[in-house]
Amino acid sequence: MNRWGSGTALYRASLCYAKLAFFYDELLFAAVARPYVKYLPLRPVGAGLVLLGLAVYAAAIMRLYQSYDASRLETGGIYALVRHPMYAAWVVCIIPGLSLLAGGMLVLSAPIFTALIYRLSIRHEEQWLESRFGDDYRRYRARVGGVLPGVSG
C-alpha cells in the first residue's frame, strides 16, 4: 500500500466516467439536457464544492504524508472527523462540484458512480489498515465515520 491507498483507482475511474458523460452530454444531448441545468443557480454551488474539496484534500494530504513516513496511524486533525478525508473530498465535494459546473444531466450521475467505486475500492485499503494497525485501527473505525462524520462505512 502506498501513500495514495486505493485512491488512484477511484480517481481514474470517476474521472473517466465523468469525461465520458461530459462528452456524451455535449455531443449528443446538449440541446435537451443543458436547458434544465444551465440556468439554475448551481454553478456557484459547484465552484464552492470544488474549492471546499480541494481544501479538505490538501489538509488530509499534509497530515497523511507525515504519518505515512513515520509508519503511524493518523487519527488527528481532519482524520478525527472522517477516516478517509481524501475520498470524502473527492466523492462528496469535487466530483459533485465539477458535475454542477459542467451542467449536463448525465454528468450529474458521476457522483453516484464515484460513490459506488469508492465502496468497492475502499475494502482493500481498510483490510490493509486493519492488518497494519490492528486493534488501534478497529477502535478508530468504530468511533470515526468513513467519508461523512458520524456515519460509519
N, C-alpha and C positions, 0 to 999 in steps of 0.2 A: 504494500500500500504506500502510495506517495503522498505528498502534501495535498494533492487535489482530491484524494479519495476517489469516489465513484463519479465525481463531478464532471470530468471530461466527457464521459458518455452521455450524461444528462444534457450538458451544454450543446454538444454536437447534435444530438437527436432533436432537441427542441428548436435549435436554430435552423436545422434542415427542414423540419416541418413548417416552421414559420415562414421560411423563404419560399417553399413550395406553395403554401397557402397564399402568401402575398402575390406571387406571380399568377396564380390561378385567379385570384380576385381581380388583379389588374388586367390580365389578358382576356378573360372570358366573362366576368360578371361585373365589371366596373360600372356599367350603366345601371345595373339592377341593385347591387349591394351598396355602392357608395352613397346614394342619396339617403339611405336610412341611418347612416352613422356619421357621415361627413359633417353635417351641420349641427350635430349635437355638441353640447359644451364638454366633450370628453377629452379633447386634446390637452388642455391644461392638466387634467387629472392624470392622463398618461405621462406627461412630462414630469409631474410631481412623483409619480410612482417610480419612474426610471431613476430620478435623482435620489430618492429615498433608498431604492435598491442598491445603487452604486455606493452610497454612504455605508449602508449595513455591510455590504460585501467587503469594502475596504477595511472597516473596523474588524471584521471577522478574520480577514487575511493577516492583519498585523498581529493579532493575538495568536492565531493558529501557528504561524511560522515560528514564533518564539517557543511555543510549547512543543512543536514537532521536533525542532532542533535539540531541545532539552529532553526529549522522549518522555514527556509527561502529558497527562490528560488535562486538557483545557476546560475549566468549568467557571471561569470568571468573566467579567465584562459582559459582552453580548451573549457569550456561551452560558451565562447564568439564566438567560431568558429562554433561549432555544438551543437544542443540541446541534442543529445544522443551519446556522445563520446564513452561510453562503448559498445553500439550496433555498432557504426561505427567501432571500433577496431575489433569487432567480425566479422561483415559482410564484411567489406572492406579489412581487413588485416589478421586476424588469420585464419579463415576458408579457404580463398583462399590460404594463405601461406601453411597451412597444406595439402591442396589438391595438391599443386605443389610439395611438399615434398613427398607425397605418390605416385604421378605419374600415377595413373590409370585413364582411360578415364571416367569411371562412377563417380569416386571420384571428378573429376573436375566439376561435376554438383552440388556438395554440396554448393558452394557459392550461386548459383541461388536458391536452396531450402531454404537456410538460409535467403536470402533477402525476399523471399515470406513469410516465417514465421514471420520475423520482421514486415512486412507491416500488417499482421493480428494481431499480439500481441501488437503493439505499440498503437493502438487506445485506449485501456483501460487505459493505462498509461497517454496518452495525455488528456483524459477526466478527469482523477483524478487530474492532474496538473492544468487544467483549473478551475475545481471546487474549488481547494485549493487556488490558487493564482489569479484567476480572470483576470482582465484587465492587470495586470503585465505579466502574462504568455502569454496572447494573443498578446501583443506588442512584447514580446521576440520571440514568434513563428513567427511573421511577419517579423522580421529582421534577424533571425538566421536559417540556414538550419538544416534539420533533422539529416542526417548522413554524408552529404557532405557539405562543406562550400559553401554558396551561392545557394544551391539547396533546396527549401522547400519540405516538405514531411515528 
